[in-house]
């Protein structure tokens, strides 16, 4: 029997990198580098590496216009998530980000012509109940986003669903082309947002280069983790990939609580369990049969 330990470890490495990415982003912010600039620099480094190794890859953006949707999804995912984790409670951000199963129902319908089934609507209801529990606090009358952090995390989750739908739709393209779309979007959209916010002072201009070891280290890890994701996802069932990737929530939760960047509560735990359950149920496509 063919072993799956290699692919599973590859996916776990990818989840570990993204689950711990909040820490170097906050360290760079403490040095004066806004997370949007940090993301633009890191993904720019990845784009340079892609250009040096596969310069003709960028032509695929012109040859396959649908890659621009992947470009958009990846860019907004990084803009929303990377900014949100520097603003407040990391666990809250990660849980709101993993509302992806709820958004996936919509994008699968619009982009992949996969009509909602009873099973997918159940996942949607579970995810929305989980979101309501995470958002509701004693001082709020209704479970509604209460800060820029909440909106950015939800934007990241919705964009992540778009990103995943487009990866499925563009599975016929070479991995290098899809990587170019993802890293190109991560660089361009965060850079444009940073440039747009800099004149008003919303986004501070980059300071001196004390932050560069963090940016370079995380950029290398992001490249390695993306390659690990491509390696693992290509060799495992989609259901297995989805389940293993949920470990990102565990890595982010344990690390942020241990380092004092998050606090756990009964409400947040219950909401998180519902969101995780919705994501886990999405890993059983055999149940998703048309009604």
C-alpha distance (Angstrom), angle and dihedral (degrees) to the residues before:
residue distance angle dihedral
X1 . . .
X2 3.79 . .
X3 3.79 111.7 .
X4 3.80 118.9 -122.4
X5 3.79 97.3 -167.8
X6 3.80 93.3 102.0
X7 3.82 96.0 53.2
X8 3.81 92.2 41.2
X9 3.81 91.2 51.4
X10 3.80 88.6 48.8
X11 3.81 90.8 55.2
X12 3.81 91.4 44.8
X13 3.80 89.9 52.9
X14 3.80 90.2 51.9
X15 3.81 91.2 49.4
X16 3.81 91.0 47.0
X17 3.81 93.1 53.0
X18 3.79 93.5 49.5
X19 3.79 93.0 39.8
X20 3.82 90.8 56.0
X21 3.83 97.6 35.5
X22 3.81 91.0 97.5
X23 3.82 90.4 73.1
X24 3.85 100.2 59.3
X25 3.82 89.0 40.4
X26 3.80 89.5 56.6
X27 3.79 91.8 44.1
X28 3.80 90.1 54.0
X29 3.79 90.3 46.9
X30 3.82 89.0 52.9
X31 3.81 86.8 55.8
X32 3.81 89.8 53.6
X33 3.81 100.2 -97.3
X34 3.80 113.1 129.1
X35 3.84 113.5 -134.3
X36 3.80 91.0 -118.5
X37 3.80 91.5 58.4
X38 3.80 89.6 43.2
X39 3.81 91.5 52.7
X40 3.80 92.3 46.4
X41 3.82 91.4 51.7
X42 3.82 94.0 45.8
X43 3.79 95.4 47.4
X44 3.78 89.5 41.8
X45 3.81 88.2 58.6
X46 3.81 88.8 51.8
X47 3.81 90.7 49.9
X48 3.79 90.7 52.1
X49 3.81 89.9 52.4
X50 3.82 91.2 49.5
X51 3.80 90.6 48.5
X52 3.81 92.6 51.3
X53 3.80 93.9 46.8
X54 3.81 101.1 35.2
X55 3.82 109.2 14.2
X56 3.81 94.6 167.8
X57 3.81 91.4 57.2
X58 3.80 91.3 87.5
X59 3.81 90.5 62.8
X60 3.80 87.5 71.1
X61 3.83 89.0 71.6
X62 3.80 87.9 66.7
X63 3.80 95.4 38.4
X64 3.83 94.5 49.1
X65 3.83 110.0 35.6
X66 3.81 91.7 -176.6
X67 3.83 87.0 72.5
X68 3.80 86.2 75.9
X69 3.82 88.6 70.7
X70 3.80 88.5 56.6
X71 3.80 87.6 46.6
X72 3.82 89.4 53.6
X73 3.80 95.2 44.1
X74 3.80 94.2 49.6
X75 3.79 93.3 44.4
X76 3.81 94.7 51.4
X77 3.81 91.6 43.0
X78 3.78 91.3 57.9
X79 3.79 93.8 40.1
X80 3.80 92.4 53.0
X81 3.80 101.3 39.0
X82 3.80 100.7 38.0
X83 3.79 92.8 48.4
X84 3.81 94.2 43.4
X85 3.83 96.2 53.5
X86 3.81 90.2 58.8
X87 3.81 93.9 53.4
X88 3.80 104.4 60.9
X89 3.79 147.7 -48.1
X90 3.83 107.8 20.2
X91 3.82 95.4 -157.7
X92 3.80 91.7 53.1
X93 3.81 90.0 50.6
X94 3.81 94.0 47.9
X95 3.80 93.1 48.2
X96 3.80 93.0 48.8
X97 3.81 88.8 46.2
X98 3.82 89.8 55.0
X99 3.80 91.1 61.4
X100 3.80 79.4 100.6
X101 3.87 92.7 115.6
X102 3.80 89.4 60.6
X103 3.80 92.8 51.7
X104 3.80 91.5 41.6
X105 3.81 90.5 67.2
X106 3.82 89.3 60.6
X107 3.80 97.2 42.7
X108 3.81 93.5 44.7
X109 3.80 87.9 54.7
X110 3.82 95.7 46.0
X111 3.81 100.5 37.9
X112 3.80 106.1 24.5
X113 3.81 99.5 31.1
X114 3.82 90.3 -123.3
X115 3.80 104.8 149.5
X116 3.83 115.9 -144.5
X117 3.80 115.0 -95.8
X118 3.79 130.2 -160.9
X119 3.80 87.9 -98.9
X120 3.80 94.5 52.5
X121 3.82 91.4 46.0
X122 3.83 88.9 52.6
X123 3.80 89.1 53.9
X124 3.79 89.2 48.6
X125 3.82 91.8 52.4
X126 3.81 92.2 47.9
X127 3.80 92.3 49.5
X128 3.82 92.7 48.1
X129 3.82 91.8 49.0
X130 3.80 88.4 51.1
X131 3.79 91.3 49.8
X132 3.81 90.7 50.4
X133 3.82 90.6 53.7
X134 3.80 92.6 47.7
X135 3.81 93.4 47.7
X136 3.81 97.5 43.1
X137 3.79 113.6 92.2
X138 3.83 128.4 173.2
X139 3.80 92.5 -103.4
X140 3.84 93.6 52.1
X141 3.81 125.3 83.1
X142 3.80 94.4 -159.0
X143 3.82 132.4 28.4
X144 3.80 96.5 -110.8
X145 3.83 131.5 136.7
X146 3.79 106.0 -83.2
X147 3.79 103.6 -174.8
X148 3.78 145.7 26.2
X149 3.82 87.0 -99.2
X150 3.82 91.2 61.2
X151 3.79 93.8 48.1
X152 3.80 92.6 46.9
X153 3.81 91.8 49.5
X154 3.81 91.4 49.9
X155 3.81 90.3 46.5
X156 3.80 88.4 52.4
X157 3.81 91.9 50.4
X158 3.79 93.8 48.7
X159 3.81 91.0 46.9
X160 3.81 90.6 47.8
X161 3.81 88.4 56.6
X162 3.82 89.6 50.7
X163 3.80 89.5 47.9
X164 3.82 92.3 52.3
X165 3.80 93.3 45.5
X166 3.80 90.3 52.5
X167 3.81 92.3 47.0
X168 3.79 87.6 56.6
X169 3.80 92.7 45.1
X170 3.83 91.6 48.6
X171 3.81 96.6 42.7
X172 3.81 89.5 119.5
X173 3.82 91.0 67.7
X174 3.82 123.2 86.7
X175 3.81 116.2 -91.1
X176 3.81 91.0 -116.9
X177 3.81 91.3 58.8
X178 3.79 92.2 51.3
X179 3.80 91.5 46.3
X180 3.81 89.7 52.0
X181 3.80 90.4 52.9
X182 3.80 92.6 48.3
X183 3.81 97.9 44.6
X184 3.80 92.1 39.3
X185 3.79 90.8 54.0
X186 3.80 92.0 45.4
X187 3.79 90.3 53.8
X188 3.81 101.2 39.3
X189 3.80 102.1 43.8
X190 3.80 95.6 45.2
X191 3.82 90.9 46.3
X192 3.81 91.7 49.5
X193 3.82 91.5 47.7
X194 3.81 91.0 49.0
X195 3.80 91.9 48.9
X196 3.81 90.6 48.3
X197 3.81 92.5 51.3
X198 3.80 98.3 41.4
X199 3.84 100.2 77.4
X200 3.82 92.1 55.7
X201 3.80 92.8 45.7
X202 3.81 93.6 -114.9
X203 3.81 87.9 117.7
X204 3.80 115.3 33.8
X205 3.79 118.3 -137.6
X206 3.82 115.8 -105.6
X207 3.83 113.4 -84.0
X208 3.81 126.4 -145.9
X209 3.79 119.4 -46.1
X210 3.82 101.0 -91.3
X211 3.82 87.2 115.3
X212 3.81 97.7 57.4
X213 3.86 98.1 97.3
X214 3.82 89.8 58.3
X215 3.81 92.6 45.8
X216 3.80 94.4 47.0
X217 3.81 93.3 44.7
X218 3.79 93.7 49.3
X219 3.83 91.3 44.0
X220 3.81 90.7 56.1
X221 3.81 90.6 46.6
X222 3.81 91.3 49.3
X223 3.80 91.0 52.8
X224 3.80 91.7 47.4
X225 3.80 92.4 45.7
X226 3.80 92.1 50.4
X227 3.80 90.3 51.9
X228 3.81 88.5 48.2
X229 3.79 90.0 51.2
X230 3.80 91.9 50.4
X231 3.83 90.3 47.8
X232 3.80 94.7 48.6
X233 3.79 99.1 39.7
X234 3.80 92.0 50.1
X235 3.83 91.9 56.0
X236 3.80 102.8 39.7
X237 3.77 134.9 62.0
X238 3.80 114.0 -93.4
X239 3.81 89.2 -117.4
X240 3.80 91.6 56.4
X241 3.80 91.6 47.0
X242 3.81 91.5 52.0
X243 3.80 92.7 50.6
X244 3.80 95.2 47.0
X245 3.80 91.7 48.8
X246 3.82 89.9 59.2
X247 3.80 85.8 74.2
X248 3.82 85.9 80.7
X249 3.81 87.6 76.4
X250 3.81 90.2 54.2
X251 3.81 93.6 48.5
X252 3.79 92.8 47.5
X253 3.80 93.9 45.2
X254 3.80 97.3 47.5
X255 3.80 94.4 44.4
X256 3.80 96.3 45.3
X257 3.81 94.1 46.4
X258 3.81 91.5 46.6
X259 3.82 91.3 50.8
X260 3.80 95.1 43.2
X261 3.81 97.1 -110.5
X262 3.82 93.5 119.1
X263 3.76 141.9 29.8
X264 3.79 124.3 -148.1
X265 3.80 122.5 -138.9
X266 3.80 134.0 176.8
X267 3.79 90.4 -109.8
X268 3.78 92.7 51.1
X269 3.82 92.3 46.0
X270 3.82 92.5 51.4
X271 3.79 92.4 46.4
X272 3.78 90.7 47.1
X273 3.80 91.6 51.1
X274 3.81 91.1 53.9
X275 3.81 92.0 48.3
X276 3.81 91.8 47.5
X277 3.81 90.5 46.8
X278 3.82 90.3 52.5
X279 3.81 90.1 50.0
X280 3.81 91.9 46.4
X281 3.81 92.5 49.9
X282 3.80 88.0 53.4
X283 3.80 86.7 64.9
X284 3.80 92.4 71.1
X285 3.81 104.5 75.9
X286 3.81 90.8 168.1
X287 3.80 87.3 75.6
X288 3.78 92.6 52.4
X289 3.78 97.8 86.1
X290 3.77 121.4 145.5
X291 3.80 114.5 -94.9
